[in-house]
Amino acid sequence: METYNPKVIEAKWREIWGKANSSKIDRDDDSKEKFYILDMFPYPSGTGLHMGHTETYAASDVFYRFKKMQGYNVLHPQGFDSFGLPTENYAIKTRTKPAEITQQNITTFINQMKSLGFDYDFSEKVITSDPGYYKWTQWIFGKFFEQGWVYKKTQKANWCSSCQTVIANEQVLDGKCERCGTEILQKEVPGWFFKITDFAEELIADLEKVDWPEHTKKNQINWIGKSEGAIVKFPISSAAADQFPNNKAISNDQNYLEVFTTRVDTIFGCTYCVVAPEHPIIAQLISQIANRDEVEKYVEESQKKTDLDRMEAKEKTGVELKGVKVINPFNNEEVQVYVADYVLGGYGTGAVMAVPAHDERDFEFAKKYNLEIKKVIFSYGGSTSFGNNEKEIIDEEIEKNKEDVFIEDGYLKFANDFSGMKSNEAREEMSGWLEKEGLGKKVINYRLRDWSFSRQRYWGCPIPIVYSPDGEAHLIPEEHLPWTLPEDVDFIPTGVAPLAKSEELKKRVEKIFGAGWTAEYDTMDTFVDSSWYFLRYPDSHNGEKFCSDSRLQKWLPVDLYIGGAEHTYMHLLFARFFTKAMHKIGLIDFDEPFLKLRHQGMVLDKFGKKMSKSKGNVVNPDSMVEKFGADSVRTYMLFASPLEDEVIWNEENVIGIYRFLEKVWKLSFKVSGTATVNKKLQTLLHQTIKKITEDMENLKYNTNISAMMILANAMEKENEISVTSYELLVTMLAPFAPHIAEEIWSSFAKATEDKEKQKKYEQSIFLQEWPEYNSELIKDEEINLVIQINGKVRDMILVSADIYEEEAKKVAMESEKIKNHLDGKEIKKIIFVPGKLLNIVV
């Protein structure tokens, strides 16, 4: 064979695969078991693929090829999440139509993916900005609208004055628009919402059904934020209550501040209350607040932060509402009121009671502002009467916990009639008392808010709604779908929704619906497009249904989904919501979209810094493929670290992978049809097959590549190696480095005169069966016997794998290291574990 030349080899095989249409599968073939693997589809930006894409798509491509070789019919699709603000902003800048920019970028992405050897069937691609796709986005919207899961309302939203649109919380960084850096404002904006909150309980409970990383499940549960507790009405102190205009109520009840708490048993330790910056009590009692300017400034600053920023802030801040006090209904004590942005207006009642002795967040706040801390829950029960001995115990516990928080359940003290009760009992009794007195009730709350998906921009899926002359919203009938984007639109932001400028849209509406009817001018958030795209891939060209029933039943749900953990709160949650809603109305017969989910880590530069254009440290996959070859780039991305960990891109280390592939290439010169069987190498070979097969199922790619390196090194030491041994190594390498594997495999055809073997080698290596190990051959003839003294390893000795206990004792006692450690010590017993270790107890 010639010298390893990846540029020539890879170009050759890309052309062969393209002509053979190797990625095409029969989506209706029932002769094989199906496997649906999917990676999160990219946004086709003008910068092309980045190294993060390369890692994700390499990971899915390896698994796809592995399952294919195992005999599965594998669906491994790709598409483009092509609507969105970046393309529209670029269109504004260049005066180019977004559709043209999108198509150019998609072409670039496809060429890059092919250059990396990613085996996607692009004839079945999904493009969310294609009317043939968004027709079904609109159709699904219509089904949800009919169920009452879609509604319109006006509320405060993150507004970017530069982009002239609502910005999602997760797209606000340090109070500024992630896209353009403009400071975000809070603005009253009418918009459309999905009632995702109707599915909150299912979204939590059904995480038990899926194989997802535990931290991802936990993050979703925390984001949904289920809390069982009680509403408590704190009467507003009379001086403040007099300020209510026309005796207007706070939080729906006259002269009360309603708080939500999950620990009503701690209420006797409440020393202050906290309201969110959005709470109406601030505006309604503003003339009573002595430090009005300070409070208003704090509220204004808080409005620049997202809910996520406020929830995760390390330092809690707040301002007292001086002149406003409320009364604890259980002991009639007055407590101060603070405004603090760690309390969210959309969660619970937007107000909480603060018990710093029994809540870490309240404790931190109280220490910062020197507020009273009253301990009322104790680990010690005792009697309800306070004898001297009990008082000493309680005083001791209070002293011990002065600088700490007791957040566990316990026993109530200093709690009037509830003293002596256990926390769980007290919660029931106290909630009942609140209800009886008309001062509260038991409730379940969720932090999750309904999904606001209206965007005041052009390049998005049109919302299929029209308004009658009296302003009533009507769903556009199915026969008019797709409700297409008009093309006569000026994209320059003016504060008017771009679609409102379209004469074609106005004429279309009046022609179909009549004079005086108007269109909805908002478009949908791009997360709507990606909330169901996985359902389209099995039947991407179907014009009659979003997917045929037979293909839905055959392919869905997705067996393995790979993508970034940053999508936990939005895409993954929204996709689950869409799936559950569609299941509920009988459109699909499953209620979880992704059975198994795995995340890839971030790709960093060689100094461990995040890659970004502003830092000038972005690595372009194209230049790396040109320099090292696609096989080296793919293999390095998966070798550098476990899939879920961060990857350091270091060119010096990529060279090591290149040399490994070159070594595999050169092993062909050692291949002999008459090579004798080397039992030691054969054992290592079958151990490697076993390890790689098992690790592949768990996506432990870095250990797979390491195992192949060990095997290649062992083969290199041999004078000659058998054809079968070399075949097996190349077959295991194939999913990682497909080009070099195909080239080596095809070369075998020239090296044999056996017609049947030639026929086999002339077929793609990916049409061969994945190797199976021989359980008899994976047993080592020799092992390293671990010798311990009192459980500590003192020596390792190479012995026969089937060594007997007496022989093992003899070998151990002859070891100089063991003799030195045993010098003068009495041996009490010896423990022997066959094939593993011998432990001497002294």
PyMOL commands that set and color helices and strands:
alter all, ss='L'
color gray80, all
select helices_A, chain A and resi 6-20+51-69+85-94+98-115+122-124+131-146+169-171+196-209+214-224+238-241+245-247+264-269+280-284+286-288+292-302+307-312+360-368+388-400+416-418+423-437+478-480+498-501+503-513+526-529+533-535+537-539+549-555+565-567+571-584+621-628+630-639+651-670+679-697+701-716+723-733+738-751+755-762+765-767+805-813+816-822
alter helices_A, ss='H'
color red, helices_A
select strands_A, chain A and resi 34-39+73-75+79-80+126-127+150-160+165-166+172-173+176-177+185-194+226-235+256-261+272-275+319-327+334-339+351-354+377-378+411-412+440-446+451-452+454-455+465-467+473-475+518-519+523-524+560-562+597-598+603-604+647-648+671-672+721-722+782-789+792-800+829-833+837-841
alter strands_A, ss='S'
color yellow, strands_A
deselect
rebuild
show_as cartoon
